[in-house]
Structures are given as structure tokens and as C-alpha cells.
């Protein structure tokens, strides 16, 4: 297999009715740059629009799912991110969301947006090496990709607040215990297990599966809409602060942040 470009990329391949989407920026622990976010949105949009595709599997190359965002390229004076184009599927499901099933397969470091991407999908398979952390508040900001409500709906109030407030790292066993993931399998078996589940789903009537997901989303959409509507206020509350600037500086300088609460 040829080496991925240094900048990273999103690769896709079809397997019958399944679209397999792969995050590939191994040299950077699969951290996302804006170009990769664009490519992921395009891949999910293609999947959602193509009636010949019935199930998607999102996985990542190498030992880790994703270390999160390459923060200076998304926030701060050097940012190049301009957002998901109107009408495309949002990888975080905050605007347009996939109407078809999405299985996410994670391993190793699964931080911040990695958790939010898997929560925007439907089923999560984790390798036994998976490590989770919603650490935005350690960087002076806050979760902006849906963790503030989907973590809660998947795991319950106490579990959600425990991990969102501690910003701690926890393992696959803990993630399974609280319902954040649905299966834990040995590393090296994780991607194939995700594809196995996709094949089982693809053997069912696609319209029945899609309507089931649509009906389930109807149950939660009112609460989700209210939480999504809060995001501009959350962003405004944290992004212009001295703590946010310190968070970016500490990330670039690879040191612990010193916050002042302003």
C-alpha cells in the first residue's frame, strides 16, 4: 500500500452495499486538518445520496483513531477552517445528518472530536486498546461537536458529567460499561468486526433500517435541536477568552495550561 500524503487524507472503498471510510494521517495520530474534515463530509454525503450504498463503516489507519483537531488550523489567528458547506453531511451530525446507518470503529487514542464523530453515528466497535478523553476544557475551550448532549444521551447524567468535567482518559472497558461503545474486540480484529456488523445490517431491508433510524431520531431531535442551538453561545463564551488563548499556546508549546477563568 502506498504511503499516505504527509498532510493526511480520507480514503474510501466500496464493499458491495457498504462504504468503508478510512481516516489516514498516521504520522499525526490521525489528527484532523481542515482538508480532511472536508473530505470526510464529502464521503458521508456521497454515502447518504447513493441509494446503492446501505451501510457505512468509519475507521482509521494505524494504532489510533484520532488525536483530535490540529487546533491552530481550526482556531486562532492562523485558522484556515471555514466550516462544512451548506447541504453536505456534517461529520458531527449537528446540521445535515446521515439518514442511513453508520458504524464507527475506534482504537488507541480516541480524543475530543473522535468521541463526537462516533456519537454522531449509530454503533461503535472499539479495539481493546482504545483510550477516550473529552479534553477540550483542558485547552481553555469546550466541546463544540455535540459531546455536551450526546455523551449525556448515551451514558446518563452522572457518567457524562464525570468524564466531561474531569476531562480524564478512560479505557475501552469503561466505555463499554457506560454504553459509550457497543463491543470491545482485540486490536487487529476491530475493523473486520465493524465490517461484519455492517454486512449483517446490509442483509436487512434498507428502507426498514432507514425508517427505524429516522423514527429513533424523531424521539431525540427536539432535545438535540435545543442543544445545537446553544452552540453559538458556548462558542462565544469560550473562544474569545484569555483561557482559550492560553489553551492554544500551551498546545503549541507542549506544556500544561495555566488558566485564570477569564
TIKOLNU-647609 format. One line per 2 residues: number of its first residue (from 1); their letters; for each residue y, z, x of C-alpha. Coordinates in steps of 0.25 Angstrom, whole numbers. Example, Ala and Ser with C-alpha at 12.3 -4.5 7.8 and 13.67 -1.06 7.14 Angstrom:
2
1	as	-18:31:49 ~ -4:29:55
END
This chain:
262
1	xx	0:0:0 ~ 14:-4:5
3	xx	23:7:9 ~ 34:10:-2
5	xx	48:7:2 ~ 56:19:8
7	xx	65:20:-4 ~ 53:22:-13
9	xx	49:15:-26 ~ 42:16:-39
11	xx	29:7:-39 ~ 21:3:-52
13	xx	8:-3:-55 ~ 0:-6:-68
15	xx	-14:-2:-70 ~ -18:-8:-84
17	xx	-9:-1:-94 ~ -4:9:-84
19	xx	9:8:-76 ~ 8:16:-63
21	xx	21:20:-57 ~ 22:26:-43
23	xx	33:33:-36 ~ 33:29:-22
25	xx	43:35:-12 ~ 33:43:-4
27	xx	41:45:9 ~ 51:53:0
29	xx	41:61:-8 ~ 43:51:-19
31	xx	58:55:-21 ~ 65:46:-31
33	xx	77:37:-27 ~ 85:30:-38
35	xx	78:17:-35 ~ 64:24:-38
37	xx	69:30:-51 ~ 74:16:-56
39	xx	60:10:-52 ~ 53:21:-60
41	xx	62:19:-72 ~ 59:4:-71
43	xx	44:7:-70 ~ 44:16:-82
45	xx	52:7:-90 ~ 42:-5:-87
47	xx	31:4:-92 ~ 37:8:-105
49	xx	41:-6:-108 ~ 28:-13:-105
51	xx	18:-12:-116 ~ 6:-15:-107
53	xx	8:-2:-100 ~ 3:10:-107
55	xx	4:22:-97 ~ 12:25:-84
57	xx	8:33:-73 ~ 19:38:-63
59	xx	14:43:-50 ~ 19:44:-35
61	xx	14:39:-22 ~ 11:49:-11
63	xx	10:64:-11 ~ 22:67:-20
65	xx	26:63:-34 ~ 41:65:-31
67	xx	51:74:-24 ~ 61:70:-34
69	xx	74:63:-32 ~ 81:58:-19
71	xx	92:67:-24 ~ 104:61:-17
73	xx	101:47:-23 ~ 102:53:-37
75	xx	112:64:-36 ~ 125:66:-28
77	xx	135:56:-21 ~ 124:47:-15
79	xx	117:45:-28 ~ 112:31:-32
81	xx	105:34:-45 ~ 111:28:-57
83	xx	100:32:-68 ~ 89:25:-76
85	xx	95:12:-82 ~ 96:13:-97
87	xx	84:9:-105 ~ 74:12:-93
89	xx	63:23:-94 ~ 69:35:-88
91	xx	58:42:-78 ~ 63:55:-83
93	xx	62:51:-98 ~ 76:56:-101
95	xx	80:43:-107 ~ 70:32:-110
97	xx	56:38:-108 ~ 43:31:-107
99	xx	36:29:-121 ~ 22:28:-114
101	xx	14:38:-107 ~ 18:41:-92
103	xx	8:49:-83 ~ 15:55:-71
105	xx	6:59:-58 ~ 12:68:-48
107	xx	9:74:-35 ~ 15:82:-24
109	xx	30:84:-25 ~ 34:82:-39
111	xx	48:87:-40 ~ 60:86:-49
113	xx	60:72:-55 ~ 45:71:-53
115	xx	43:82:-63 ~ 53:76:-72
117	xx	47:62:-71 ~ 33:67:-74
119	xx	39:75:-86 ~ 45:62:-92
121	xx	31:57:-92 ~ 19:62:-100
123	xx	7:66:-92 ~ 7:72:-77
125	xx	-4:72:-68 ~ -2:80:-55
127	xx	-9:80:-42 ~ -13:94:-37
129	xx	-2:92:-26 ~ 9:91:-36
131	xx	21:100:-34 ~ 32:101:-44
133	xx	47:106:-43 ~ 59:104:-52
135	xx	69:108:-41 ~ 82:102:-46
137	xx	89:115:-47 ~ 85:117:-32
139	xx	94:105:-30 ~ 106:110:-38
141	xx	103:102:-50 ~ 94:102:-62
143	xx	82:94:-67 ~ 88:81:-73
145	xx	76:73:-77 ~ 70:81:-88
147	xx	63:93:-82 ~ 73:102:-89
149	xx	66:99:-102 ~ 52:92:-99
151	xx	48:103:-90 ~ 50:113:-101
153	xx	43:104:-112 ~ 31:102:-102
155	xx	29:116:-97 ~ 37:126:-106
157	xx	49:134:-104 ~ 45:145:-95
159	xx	37:135:-85 ~ 49:125:-86
161	xx	59:136:-83 ~ 51:142:-72
163	xx	50:129:-64 ~ 63:123:-67
165	xx	71:136:-63 ~ 62:139:-51
167	xx	63:125:-46 ~ 49:128:-40
169	xx	38:120:-35 ~ 25:121:-42
171	xx	11:114:-41 ~ 2:105:-50
173	xx	-6:117:-55 ~ 7:124:-60
175	xx	12:111:-66 ~ -2:109:-74
177	xx	-1:124:-78 ~ 13:122:-85
179	xx	10:108:-91 ~ 19:100:-81
181	xx	7:91:-77 ~ -6:88:-85
183	xx	-16:86:-74 ~ -17:90:-59
185	xx	-27:82:-51 ~ -29:81:-36
187	xx	-19:74:-27 ~ -25:59:-25
189	xx	-30:59:-39 ~ -17:61:-46
191	xx	-13:47:-48 ~ -26:42:-53
193	xx	-27:53:-63 ~ -14:49:-68
195	xx	-19:34:-70 ~ -32:39:-76
197	xx	-24:47:-87 ~ -15:34:-89
199	xx	-28:26:-91 ~ -33:36:-101
201	xx	-19:35:-109 ~ -19:20:-108
203	xx	-33:19:-115 ~ -26:25:-127
205	xx	-18:17:-137 ~ -4:15:-130
207	xx	4:16:-143 ~ -2:28:-147
209	xx	1:35:-134 ~ 15:30:-134
211	xx	18:35:-148 ~ 11:48:-144
213	xx	21:50:-133 ~ 33:45:-142
215	xx	29:55:-152 ~ 28:66:-142
217	xx	42:63:-136 ~ 48:64:-150
219	xx	43:78:-150 ~ 51:82:-138
221	xx	62:71:-138 ~ 73:80:-145
223	xx	72:91:-135 ~ 71:81:-123
225	xx	83:74:-128 ~ 92:87:-129
227	xx	87:90:-114 ~ 90:76:-109
229	xx	104:77:-116 ~ 106:89:-107
231	xx	104:81:-94 ~ 119:77:-92
233	xx	124:91:-94 ~ 113:96:-84
235	xx	117:85:-74 ~ 132:88:-76
237	xx	129:103:-74 ~ 122:102:-61
239	xx	125:89:-54 ~ 139:91:-50
241	xx	137:106:-45 ~ 138:111:-31
243	xx	124:115:-32 ~ 120:101:-35
245	xx	127:96:-22 ~ 120:107:-14
247	xx	107:103:-20 ~ 109:89:-15
249	xx	114:93:-2 ~ 102:103:0
251	xx	92:92:-4 ~ 98:82:7
253	xx	99:93:17 ~ 85:98:14
255	xx	89:113:12 ~ 89:123:2
257	xx	101:122:-8 ~ 111:133:-9
259	xx	116:133:-24 ~ 129:140:-29
261	xx	128:138:-44 ~ 139:129:-45
END
